[in-house]
């Protein structure tokens, strides 16, 4: 089946699309990437998205217009990727506006998780004249799960296994890890694991925008971070914060690592130059990942032998150097080396999840999200 996948991540920099063919068994598909495309969010739209995603009070009418604009850009990107409309099905993640993992509410009463991916699914189906699978997190959340991350099972199906544990690190707005068991040996029957580590590009991008009065949206090629020196004492203190000590399952987003969090961290770095502050935030991202890998050992789990890196942060040479330095003994490589494009990997994941929906194949992993059981993910909107 030919499927179109659409993804707009926590960084809210735009929409990525892939067109892919899937054949064979759902758990071990044969797949081929046909085409890919990306469309950036207009600057004003991105600014509105980020403000809403960080809790800025917003009128209902504005939210409605925002959802329409998001849907229209998704359709534009889909048409750029598949101008001949050859896809039979579309999988679209939508734009995450707010994510609330399961936890405890007022008085310590348990509270279910909830997550909002802004999209008008039926409208997108009408614009593309094809069925659209969307709202992928809802079923897992309804079963008591985190609803995220959803990529680990798809990562395992797309990448396959090696002789040891393999890690896949996605560096979007948030850093998340997938751990794939070895193909042979006593641990081959272990479940796929995964979780959100913490901030990746979110704090770096927000800091760059703040320092440049909005002119620079990210640290291009890590150039600013490369000019500074990281404050290791501050990083060590940050690593002791509650989220970074949690055991999986765990998930997060801009509601925790957004503007307010950046303000607090920059206050800790007020004695530093802008270059040192960006260097510290960049090193912090790598340190969070390295600490999570070390926690595997203390929990009696095997460490991965290689880590494949994807997402926008993989194009930041300073961040990649920090990962290599802090994750010693681990082979660090780019997903592009495995013919899995780093920019469009998550769009490919949601194409696969849509295909799994059509096959009625479960897409979540209780070991990752904490859900009661596996389930088919997504809701399907047919074109009117």
Steps between C-alpha positions, in 0.01 A plus 500: 500500500622850421459731802573867560635595844487852649683618812536837673705466817551680828741745339205627293730599217279352228350186350696204360339257255603165355341273244582134564406151384438228761472131428528169686450424867408804714756417770785472245389697193678544173496874443618746237522877525352651182524875565521758776421870546502766772317829548603749767245669724473872421677698773178651643322164506794334675511775763127454571542123523787523745312751716193273523717192558655672801170587665426851376127571549334499158146573381302209356463675164877537472546130577251413226689713247826343616369147443385599151842648416676187625271276295550711188881480531477123550301477176747726317792281607315182407432629149865603458611149596238312298389726213353204308288398799627143485466432875205285609519619859638791704640489854523839674623567853369857521668769709544430871360790700498351849603166649404389851636157601311293759571618852335629813261792518374705793522314828713227348208349309620300195438684174491348152728632228382723218660646189389745231628474143335788316357397161169494318514141374178500293601828336841358407329189354274724293792710375707193404207283381639206696443341841708659778604311814566745787471539881751219551552550874139479619458121520821449698401779740156343546675179609694684770814560293709811448389526136866561415748430367328309220802453275684209673301209350515664158874564542555131571298397194674747268860457621520134592735344753873451538707268719473729805252751633452789257390849606332757280512857631269760352609859557194711429365756743513214753761222508353151499668160498399165352683184611473199268594154637769288329404256225656205678603396849318482835366859477345465154153452654520818708246770408582812302555789741474877463436828680537878481837598647441875527574814296693476173457804274213666689707700751784570254258636238311714751826643633625583150174679422520695827864604456445610139164676554336239277742520209652154557271204568778246565877468536598430141758216489559554873721800418409707809537205738840423346620849604406453865589282798246292690449552872541140616411575863164644393434202273570256784252686719233500228542125447377441858157649425194281552416421135851377424487261795171338394505145370312429175227512392529876475412765244517878487485809279503879495261517794801398712795613285377829357548874554454492877755221534743687274464817710589304813804339338628826352473653848738225618733607217463877539874535569582342160526638149230417244742257333564322831127478567429340161798267551363397840149432367648296213721297732206453735303323226786253447550457875133410553526223238829371643355490851195305383728242339700467821175449692443188290799338665386587853162343417667177393453546125755463224640808330457543124803441278402774255281808495343622176413872510220667304304826514602862457761482776698245297597790271662686792869398494563645849218293649622189317852552636357529849311173455814324385693638798241426766389159366846342492514135399190539282516520123310816400384526138244688292179334385579621146781242500228231520290651217258635760490877434544686828274788399206287388533197727206592721277565198593150383405367844151649472459361150578158650262556793224587251573180305490306826161659571373372164645155578347512853850444637577640850732800497567571867729322746390465865866473605549849353178684587372306802166423331297201620543320167586546135244658270446629149582871490324786327160611378418492130320791331361411157463773236139621474 
